[in-house]
């Protein structure tokens, strides 16, 4: 994984000291909250319902055991002994004291971590495929490109104050594990007909108040021109993006209003100018960064044999293990969705354990996923049973990856000042309702996603089943949506009809899943059956 050079370290150390002075002045009353707000947001610090929340950046979701252990330390020392892993491959702490924030950031900086680009109208934390560098189906490791984008975007003078926040994802396979088309810019590494490496660009996706799927604006950008093309996309947005209305400020609105063709025309015009300026990083720099992402020292004689005589272990392997590019190895996903648990939450002890397991079994590497889980990307198959036993002892071995209890949920009204309804208690009740392993396996792949408000931090638009919490005359109400997908078959879920109480929406989900089991043909997933059958049949079952 990437390691800081002197410039990276100086950047984060300087930011910490700047923020320390800003906090000191705020606590002394020398600056107002309105003056302080943009300063704290540039350092990932939000003021929520009960306390400050700090969002820590984990670029493209990759970290090592030392960094993971620091996250556990932060949870114990500065929070209430837990952290919340997010859908943008970051971690949040919900109970931070303002006076502690500079010391917290200084401790993060000591292990090459920070909270820059986790808030504000800037280019946010670059995300990627959590299986990058390990997946059998990728054509290249996308993380060097994600790292170059991180370095390019950090403190970029032209893009520090964009019309609105901006999110970029990079993948390198036809299987989309990063919700690429629901980003402001989605980049897919591809080969052209000549076998050369380059990228497809998708621009103008996003969820929130006005969900949109990003259209493809170019089918191939040469690899050595990727940064210039991204900059051209940003320049057109920065030039015309709305600054008078935050609800119309995202690039998806600009692409929609200009039209894909006109937006693309202007990007191509800007791109031609960018190439003349010669702003692409030198080939030597790409080579330097790529070296950090070289394969670990795999045991080339590692066996593919796996003893599945323990039935519980066999279930976990079947559900939580993915194919690795190297024979004898596997990709193991640790579910942070225990029965009745809060999606994405982990205690400091669990975080410490995952750090230990990464060092012992996965070449000291972990990944945070978009579905609020943790991945050990390089595990010998012969070590899987020992790994599973240790996870099971710590309550970290639910065999539910991609099943209905592997739900996504935002913090909702329990923490967030923007929320209209509680997401966490609903996710916990659904987890209990569908806890039976046989029932979950019968339902198969079923992505359930819950948001506590229209901002869609729980990605409800992209759920096979989505839930949106709204405020109906002072009462929490839950709208049910069906048919979304964040994968390569990207689609936006549609609202079924009138909303429900908390218990009512759980009953509606049960009705929907029962109908699916009645209607499914062969090995159809829920989303496949829904698309074939159509909304009306599900609405009739729900509402009568």
C-alpha positions as CSV (number, residue, x, y, z in Angstrom):
1,X,0.0,0.0,0.0
2,X,1.1,3.6,-0.5
3,X,3.4,5.2,2.0
4,X,3.7,8.9,2.7
5,X,6.7,10.8,1.4
6,X,8.0,14.0,3.1
7,X,5.5,16.1,1.2
8,X,2.5,14.0,2.3
9,X,3.6,14.1,5.9
10,X,4.3,17.8,5.9
11,X,0.9,18.4,4.4
12,X,-1.1,16.6,7.1
13,X,1.2,17.9,10.0
14,X,0.8,21.5,8.8
15,X,-3.0,21.1,8.6
16,X,-3.1,19.7,12.1
17,X,-1.3,22.8,13.5
18,X,-3.5,25.2,11.5
19,X,-6.6,23.5,12.9
20,X,-5.2,23.5,16.4
21,X,-4.9,27.3,16.2
22,X,-8.4,27.6,14.8
23,X,-9.9,25.5,17.6
24,X,-8.0,27.5,20.2
25,X,-9.5,30.7,18.8
26,X,-13.0,29.2,18.6
27,X,-12.9,28.1,22.2
28,X,-11.6,31.5,23.3
29,X,-14.6,33.1,21.5
30,X,-12.3,35.0,19.1
31,X,-14.2,33.6,16.1
32,X,-17.9,32.8,15.8
33,X,-19.4,29.4,14.9
34,X,-20.3,30.8,11.4
35,X,-16.7,31.7,10.9
36,X,-15.4,28.4,12.3
37,X,-17.8,26.2,10.4
38,X,-16.0,26.1,7.1
39,X,-12.7,25.6,8.9
40,X,-13.9,22.6,10.8
41,X,-15.6,21.1,7.8
42,X,-12.3,21.2,5.9
43,X,-11.0,19.0,8.7
44,X,-13.9,16.5,8.6
45,X,-15.6,17.8,11.8
46,X,-19.4,18.1,11.8
47,X,-21.6,19.4,14.5
48,X,-24.4,16.8,14.9
49,X,-27.4,16.4,17.3
50,X,-25.5,15.6,20.4
51,X,-21.8,16.2,19.8
52,X,-19.2,16.7,17.1
53,X,-18.7,13.9,14.6
54,X,-15.3,13.4,13.0
55,X,-15.0,11.5,9.6
56,X,-11.6,10.1,9.0
57,X,-10.4,9.5,5.5
58,X,-9.4,6.0,4.4
59,X,-8.3,6.6,0.8
60,X,-9.8,3.9,-1.5
61,X,-10.6,1.9,1.6
62,X,-7.1,0.6,2.1
63,X,-5.2,0.5,5.4
64,X,-2.7,-1.6,7.4
65,X,-2.8,-3.1,10.9
66,X,-1.0,-0.1,12.5
67,X,-3.5,2.3,11.1
68,X,-6.4,0.1,12.1
69,X,-5.1,-0.2,15.6
70,X,-4.9,3.6,15.7
71,X,-8.6,3.7,14.8
72,X,-9.3,1.5,17.8
73,X,-7.2,3.8,20.0
74,X,-9.2,6.8,18.8
75,X,-12.4,5.0,19.7
76,X,-11.3,4.3,23.2
77,X,-9.6,7.6,24.0
78,X,-11.8,10.1,22.2
79,X,-15.2,8.4,21.6
80,X,-17.4,5.9,23.3
81,X,-15.3,2.8,22.5
82,X,-16.6,2.3,18.9
83,X,-16.3,3.5,15.4
84,X,-18.8,3.5,12.5
85,X,-17.5,2.4,9.1
86,X,-19.2,4.3,6.3
87,X,-20.4,3.7,2.7
88,X,-17.6,5.9,1.4
89,X,-14.9,3.5,2.8
90,X,-14.3,5.9,5.8
91,X,-14.8,5.8,9.5
92,X,-16.8,8.2,11.7
93,X,-16.7,8.9,15.4
94,X,-19.9,10.3,16.8
95,X,-18.9,11.7,20.2
96,X,-15.9,14.0,19.7
97,X,-15.2,16.9,22.0
98,X,-14.0,20.0,20.1
99,X,-11.1,20.6,22.5
100,X,-9.8,17.1,21.7
101,X,-10.0,17.3,17.9
102,X,-6.5,18.7,17.3
103,X,-4.8,16.0,19.4
104,X,-6.9,13.4,17.7
105,X,-5.8,14.6,14.3
106,X,-2.2,14.7,15.4
107,X,-2.4,11.1,16.5
108,X,-3.9,10.1,13.1
109,X,-1.1,12.0,11.3
110,X,1.5,9.9,13.2
111,X,0.2,6.8,11.2
112,X,-0.3,8.6,7.9
113,X,-4.0,9.3,8.3
114,X,-6.1,12.4,8.3
115,X,-9.6,13.8,7.9
116,X,-9.0,16.0,4.8
117,X,-11.5,15.7,2.0
118,X,-14.1,14.1,4.1
119,X,-16.4,17.1,4.1
120,X,-17.0,20.4,2.4
121,X,-17.4,21.4,-1.3
122,X,-14.3,19.7,-2.5
123,X,-13.3,16.4,-4.2
124,X,-14.0,13.9,-1.5
125,X,-12.1,10.7,-0.5
126,X,-11.4,8.8,-3.7
127,X,-13.1,5.4,-3.5
128,X,-12.4,2.1,-5.3
129,X,-13.2,-1.6,-5.5
130,X,-12.6,-3.2,-2.0
131,X,-11.2,-6.3,-3.8
132,X,-8.6,-4.2,-5.8
133,X,-5.3,-6.0,-6.3
134,X,-6.8,-9.3,-5.2
135,X,-9.9,-9.9,-7.5
136,X,-9.6,-12.5,-10.2
137,X,-11.7,-10.5,-12.6
138,X,-9.8,-7.1,-12.7
139,X,-7.5,-6.1,-15.6
140,X,-5.3,-4.0,-13.4
141,X,-5.0,-2.8,-9.9
142,X,-7.1,0.5,-9.8
143,X,-5.5,1.7,-6.6
144,X,-2.4,3.4,-8.1
145,X,-4.9,5.5,-10.2
146,X,-7.0,6.2,-7.1
147,X,-3.8,7.3,-5.3
148,X,-2.8,9.6,-8.2
149,X,-6.3,11.1,-8.1
150,X,-5.9,11.6,-4.4
151,X,-2.6,13.4,-4.7
152,X,-3.9,15.5,-7.7
153,X,-7.1,16.5,-5.8
154,X,-5.6,17.3,-2.4
155,X,-5.6,21.0,-2.0
156,X,-6.0,21.6,-5.7
157,X,-6.4,25.4,-5.8
158,X,-9.1,25.4,-8.5
159,X,-11.3,22.7,-6.9
160,X,-11.1,23.7,-3.2
161,X,-14.4,25.5,-3.3
162,X,-16.6,23.7,-5.8
163,X,-20.3,24.4,-6.2
164,X,-20.9,21.2,-4.2
165,X,-19.2,18.1,-2.9
166,X,-17.7,15.9,-5.6
167,X,-17.2,12.1,-5.5
168,X,-15.0,9.9,-7.7
169,X,-14.7,6.1,-7.9
170,X,-12.2,4.0,-9.8
171,X,-12.7,0.3,-10.7
172,X,-10.9,-2.1,-13.1
173,X,-13.4,-4.9,-13.8
174,X,-16.8,-5.4,-15.4
175,X,-18.2,-6.3,-12.0
176,X,-18.9,-3.0,-10.3
177,X,-18.3,-3.3,-6.5
178,X,-18.0,0.5,-6.0
179,X,-21.3,1.9,-7.3
180,X,-19.3,3.7,-9.9
181,X,-22.2,5.0,-12.0
182,X,-23.7,6.6,-9.0
183,X,-20.7,8.9,-8.5
184,X,-20.0,12.4,-9.9
185,X,-17.3,10.8,-11.9
186,X,-17.0,7.0,-12.4
187,X,-13.8,5.7,-14.0
188,X,-13.5,2.1,-15.3
189,X,-10.0,1.0,-16.4
190,X,-10.3,-0.9,-19.7
191,X,-8.2,-2.1,-22.7
192,X,-8.9,-0.8,-26.1
193,X,-8.8,-3.0,-29.3
194,X,-5.0,-2.5,-29.4
195,X,-4.7,-3.9,-25.9
196,X,-3.6,-0.5,-24.5
197,X,-4.7,0.4,-20.9
198,X,-7.1,3.4,-20.5
199,X,-10.4,4.3,-19.0
200,X,-14.1,4.8,-19.6
201,X,-15.5,7.9,-18.0
202,X,-19.0,8.2,-16.6
203,X,-20.0,11.6,-15.4
204,X,-23.1,13.0,-13.6
205,X,-24.3,10.2,-11.3
206,X,-25.4,10.5,-7.8
207,X,-28.2,9.8,-5.3
208,X,-29.7,12.3,-2.8
209,X,-32.7,14.5,-3.6
210,X,-32.4,13.9,-7.4
211,X,-30.9,10.5,-8.1
212,X,-29.3,10.0,-11.5
213,X,-27.2,7.3,-13.2
214,X,-24.0,8.7,-14.8
215,X,-24.0,8.4,-18.6
216,X,-20.8,7.3,-20.4
217,X,-19.2,10.3,-22.0
218,X,-16.0,8.7,-23.3
219,X,-15.3,5.0,-24.0
220,X,-11.5,5.3,-23.9
221,X,-9.1,7.8,-22.4
222,X,-5.4,6.8,-22.7
223,X,-4.0,5.9,-19.3
224,X,-1.4,8.6,-19.3
225,X,-4.1,11.2,-20.0
226,X,-6.5,10.1,-17.3
227,X,-5.8,13.0,-14.9
228,X,-6.1,15.7,-17.6
229,X,-9.5,14.3,-18.6
230,X,-10.7,14.3,-15.0
231,X,-9.5,17.9,-14.7
232,X,-11.4,18.8,-17.9
233,X,-14.6,17.3,-16.4
234,X,-14.1,19.3,-13.2
235,X,-13.3,22.6,-15.0
236,X,-16.5,22.5,-17.0
237,X,-18.4,21.8,-13.8
238,X,-16.6,24.5,-11.8
239,X,-17.3,27.0,-14.5
240,X,-21.1,26.4,-14.8
241,X,-22.2,24.6,-11.7
242,X,-24.9,26.4,-9.7
243,X,-23.7,28.2,-6.6
244,X,-27.0,30.0,-5.9
245,X,-29.0,26.8,-5.1
246,X,-27.4,23.9,-3.3
247,X,-30.2,21.5,-4.4
248,X,-29.2,22.1,-8.0
249,X,-25.4,22.4,-7.5
250,X,-24.3,18.8,-8.2
251,X,-22.7,18.0,-11.5
252,X,-25.5,15.6,-12.3
253,X,-27.8,18.6,-12.6
254,X,-25.4,20.4,-14.9
255,X,-25.0,17.3,-17.1
256,X,-28.8,16.8,-17.2
257,X,-29.5,20.5,-18.1
258,X,-26.8,20.9,-20.6
259,X,-27.4,17.4,-22.0
260,X,-24.8,14.7,-22.2
261,X,-23.7,15.7,-25.7
262,X,-23.1,19.4,-25.0
263,X,-21.4,18.7,-21.7
264,X,-19.1,16.1,-23.4
265,X,-18.4,18.6,-26.2
266,X,-17.2,21.2,-23.7
267,X,-15.1,18.6,-21.8
268,X,-13.4,17.5,-25.0
269,X,-12.7,21.2,-25.8
270,X,-11.2,21.7,-22.4
271,X,-9.3,18.4,-22.6
272,X,-7.6,19.5,-25.8
273,X,-6.4,22.6,-23.9
274,X,-5.3,20.5,-20.9
275,X,-3.1,18.4,-23.1
276,X,-1.4,21.5,-24.5
277,X,-0.6,22.5,-20.9
278,X,1.0,19.2,-20.2
279,X,-0.5,18.6,-16.7
280,X,-0.4,14.9,-16.7
281,X,1.9,13.4,-14.1
282,X,5.2,12.1,-15.5
283,X,5.4,8.4,-16.3
284,X,8.1,8.1,-13.7
285,X,5.7,9.2,-11.0
286,X,3.0,6.7,-12.0
287,X,5.8,4.0,-11.9
288,X,6.9,5.2,-8.4
289,X,3.3,5.0,-7.0
290,X,2.5,1.7,-8.7
291,X,5.5,0.1,-6.9
292,X,3.7,0.6,-3.6
293,X,0.9,-1.7,-4.8
294,X,3.0,-4.6,-5.9
295,X,1.6,-8.0,-5.0
296,X,2.7,-9.4,-1.6
297,X,5.0,-12.4,-1.4
298,X,2.4,-15.0,-2.2
299,X,3.2,-18.7,-1.4
300,X,3.1,-20.0,-5.0
301,X,2.8,-23.6,-3.6
302,X,-0.3,-22.8,-1.4
303,X,-3.0,-25.4,-1.6
304,X,-6.5,-24.9,-2.9
305,X,-7.8,-27.7,-0.6
306,X,-10.2,-26.7,2.0
307,X,-11.7,-28.8,4.8
308,X,-15.4,-28.0,5.0
309,X,-16.4,-30.7,7.5
310,X,-17.4,-28.0,10.1
311,X,-20.9,-27.1,8.8
312,X,-20.9,-23.5,10.3
313,X,-17.5,-22.8,8.7
314,X,-18.7,-24.2,5.4
315,X,-21.7,-21.8,5.5
316,X,-19.3,-18.8,6.2
317,X,-17.0,-19.9,3.3
318,X,-19.9,-20.2,0.9
319,X,-21.2,-16.7,1.8
320,X,-18.2,-14.5,2.8
321,X,-15.3,-15.8,0.6
322,X,-14.5,-14.6,-2.9
323,X,-12.2,-15.8,-5.6
324,X,-8.6,-14.6,-5.4
325,X,-6.4,-14.1,-8.4
326,X,-3.7,-16.2,-6.8
327,X,-4.2,-20.0,-6.5
328,X,-4.3,-21.1,-2.9
329,X,-5.6,-17.7,-1.6
330,X,-9.0,-16.2,-0.9
331,X,-10.7,-12.9,-0.3
332,X,-12.4,-12.9,3.1
333,X,-15.1,-10.4,4.1
334,X,-15.7,-9.7,7.8
335,X,-19.4,-8.8,8.3
336,X,-20.1,-5.9,10.6
337,X,-23.8,-6.9,10.6
338,X,-24.4,-9.2,13.6
339,X,-27.9,-10.2,14.5
340,X,-29.6,-7.1,16.0
341,X,-26.4,-5.1,15.5
342,X,-25.9,-1.6,14.1
343,X,-24.6,-1.8,10.5
344,X,-21.0,-0.7,10.2
345,X,-20.3,-0.3,13.9
346,X,-17.3,-2.0,15.5
347,X,-16.0,-1.8,19.1
348,X,-12.4,-0.9,19.8
349,X,-11.7,-4.5,20.8
350,X,-13.1,-5.7,17.5
351,X,-11.1,-3.2,15.5
352,X,-7.9,-4.2,17.3
353,X,-8.7,-7.9,16.6
354,X,-9.1,-7.2,12.9
355,X,-5.8,-5.4,12.9
356,X,-4.2,-8.5,14.5
357,X,-5.8,-10.8,12.0
358,X,-4.7,-8.6,9.1
359,X,-1.1,-8.8,10.3
360,X,-1.3,-12.6,10.9
361,X,-3.3,-13.7,7.9
362,X,-3.5,-11.0,5.2
363,X,0.0,-9.5,4.6
364,X,-0.9,-6.6,7.0
365,X,-3.7,-5.2,4.8
366,X,-7.4,-4.5,5.3
367,X,-10.1,-2.8,3.2
368,X,-13.3,-1.0,4.1
369,X,-16.2,-1.8,1.8
370,X,-19.0,0.3,0.4
371,X,-21.4,-1.9,2.3
372,X,-19.9,-1.1,5.7
373,X,-17.9,-4.3,6.1
374,X,-14.1,-5.1,6.3
375,X,-12.1,-7.2,3.9
376,X,-8.9,-9.2,4.4
377,X,-7.8,-9.3,0.8
378,X,-5.1,-12.0,0.8
379,X,-5.8,-15.0,3.0
380,X,-4.3,-18.4,2.5
381,X,-7.1,-21.0,2.1
382,X,-5.3,-23.2,4.6
383,X,-5.6,-20.3,7.2
384,X,-9.4,-19.7,6.7
385,X,-10.6,-22.0,9.4
386,X,-8.3,-20.6,12.0
387,X,-9.3,-17.1,10.9
388,X,-13.0,-18.0,11.1
389,X,-12.7,-19.4,14.6
390,X,-11.1,-16.2,15.9
391,X,-13.8,-14.1,14.1
392,X,-16.5,-16.2,15.5
393,X,-15.3,-15.8,19.1
394,X,-15.4,-12.0,18.7
395,X,-18.9,-11.9,17.1
396,X,-17.4,-11.0,13.7
397,X,-18.4,-14.1,11.7
398,X,-22.0,-13.6,10.5
399,X,-22.3,-15.5,7.2
400,X,-24.6,-12.9,5.6
401,X,-22.6,-11.1,2.9
402,X,-25.0,-9.8,0.3
403,X,-28.0,-11.3,2.1
404,X,-31.0,-9.3,3.5
405,X,-29.3,-8.8,7.0
406,X,-26.2,-7.4,5.4
407,X,-28.1,-4.1,5.2
408,X,-26.7,-0.6,4.8
409,X,-28.0,2.1,7.1
410,X,-27.0,5.7,7.8
411,X,-26.8,7.0,11.4
412,X,-30.2,8.6,11.0
413,X,-32.0,10.6,13.6
414,X,-30.1,9.0,16.4
415,X,-27.1,11.2,15.5
416,X,-27.6,13.3,12.3
417,X,-29.0,16.8,12.4
418,X,-30.3,16.5,8.9
419,X,-32.3,13.2,9.4
420,X,-36.0,13.0,9.6
421,X,-36.3,9.4,10.9
422,X,-34.3,6.7,12.7
423,X,-32.4,4.2,10.6
424,X,-30.5,2.2,13.2
425,X,-33.5,0.8,15.2
426,X,-35.2,-0.2,11.9
427,X,-32.1,-2.0,10.6
428,X,-31.8,-3.8,13.9
429,X,-35.4,-5.0,13.8
430,X,-35.0,-6.2,10.2
431,X,-31.9,-8.0,11.2
432,X,-33.8,-9.8,14.0
433,X,-36.9,-10.5,11.8
434,X,-34.8,-12.2,9.1
435,X,-32.2,-13.7,11.3
436,X,-32.9,-17.3,10.3
437,X,-30.0,-18.5,8.2
438,X,-32.2,-20.8,6.1
439,X,-34.6,-18.0,5.3
440,X,-31.8,-15.7,4.3
441,X,-30.2,-18.3,2.0
442,X,-33.6,-19.0,0.5
443,X,-34.0,-15.3,-0.3
444,X,-30.5,-15.2,-1.7
445,X,-28.7,-12.0,-2.9
446,X,-30.9,-9.1,-1.6
447,X,-29.4,-5.6,-1.1
448,X,-31.4,-3.7,1.6
449,X,-30.5,-0.1,2.2
450,X,-31.9,2.4,4.6
451,X,-31.7,6.2,4.7
452,X,-33.0,8.5,7.4
453,X,-33.6,11.4,5.0
454,X,-33.6,12.4,1.3
455,X,-29.8,13.0,1.3
456,X,-29.5,9.2,0.8
457,X,-26.4,8.5,2.9
458,X,-27.9,5.0,3.2
459,X,-28.1,4.6,-0.6
460,X,-31.8,3.7,-0.5
461,X,-32.2,4.6,-4.2
462,X,-29.7,1.7,-5.0
463,X,-31.3,-1.0,-2.9
464,X,-33.0,-4.0,-4.3
465,X,-35.2,-3.0,-1.4
466,X,-34.8,0.6,-0.2
467,X,-36.3,2.4,2.7
468,X,-36.5,6.2,3.1
469,X,-37.4,7.8,6.4
470,X,-39.5,10.9,6.1
471,X,-41.2,13.3,8.5
472,X,-45.0,13.2,8.2
473,X,-46.5,15.9,10.4
474,X,-44.0,15.2,13.2
475,X,-44.2,11.4,12.9
476,X,-41.5,9.2,11.5
477,X,-42.7,7.6,8.3
478,X,-41.0,5.1,6.0
479,X,-41.3,4.9,2.3
480,X,-40.6,1.5,0.6
481,X,-38.7,1.4,-2.7
482,X,-38.0,-1.5,-5.0
483,X,-35.8,-2.2,-7.9
484,X,-32.5,-0.4,-7.3
485,X,-29.0,-1.6,-8.0
486,X,-25.5,-0.1,-7.5
487,X,-23.8,-2.9,-9.4
488,X,-23.0,-3.0,-13.1
489,X,-26.7,-3.3,-13.8
490,X,-27.3,0.1,-12.2
491,X,-30.9,1.1,-11.7
492,X,-32.8,3.4,-9.4
493,X,-35.4,2.1,-7.0
494,X,-39.0,3.4,-7.3
495,X,-41.4,4.2,-4.4
496,X,-44.1,1.6,-4.0
497,X,-46.7,4.0,-2.6
498,X,-47.8,5.5,0.7
499,X,-45.4,5.1,3.6
500,X,-45.5,3.0,6.7
501,X,-44.8,3.0,10.4
502,X,-41.6,1.3,11.5
503,X,-43.5,-2.0,12.2
504,X,-45.6,-1.5,9.1
505,X,-42.6,-1.2,6.7
506,X,-41.1,-4.5,8.2
507,X,-44.4,-6.2,7.4
508,X,-44.3,-4.8,3.9
509,X,-40.8,-6.2,3.4
510,X,-42.0,-9.6,4.5
511,X,-44.9,-9.4,2.0
512,X,-42.5,-8.4,-0.7
513,X,-40.0,-11.2,0.0
514,X,-42.9,-13.8,0.2
515,X,-44.1,-12.7,-3.2
516,X,-40.6,-13.0,-4.6
517,X,-40.3,-16.6,-3.4
518,X,-43.6,-17.3,-5.0
519,X,-42.7,-15.7,-8.3
520,X,-39.0,-16.5,-8.8
521,X,-38.0,-18.8,-11.6
522,X,-34.9,-21.0,-11.2
523,X,-32.0,-19.1,-9.8
524,X,-33.4,-15.7,-10.2
525,X,-32.2,-13.1,-7.7
526,X,-34.8,-10.8,-6.1
527,X,-33.8,-7.9,-8.5
528,X,-34.2,-10.2,-11.5
529,X,-37.7,-11.4,-10.5
530,X,-38.8,-7.8,-9.7
531,X,-37.7,-6.6,-13.1
532,X,-39.5,-9.5,-14.8
533,X,-42.7,-9.3,-12.8
534,X,-42.9,-5.5,-12.5
535,X,-43.9,-3.1,-9.8
536,X,-47.7,-3.5,-10.0
537,X,-47.8,-7.0,-8.7
538,X,-45.7,-6.1,-5.7
539,X,-47.8,-3.0,-5.0
540,X,-51.0,-5.1,-5.2
541,X,-49.5,-7.5,-2.6
542,X,-48.4,-4.7,-0.3
543,X,-51.5,-2.5,-0.5
544,X,-54.2,-4.8,-1.6
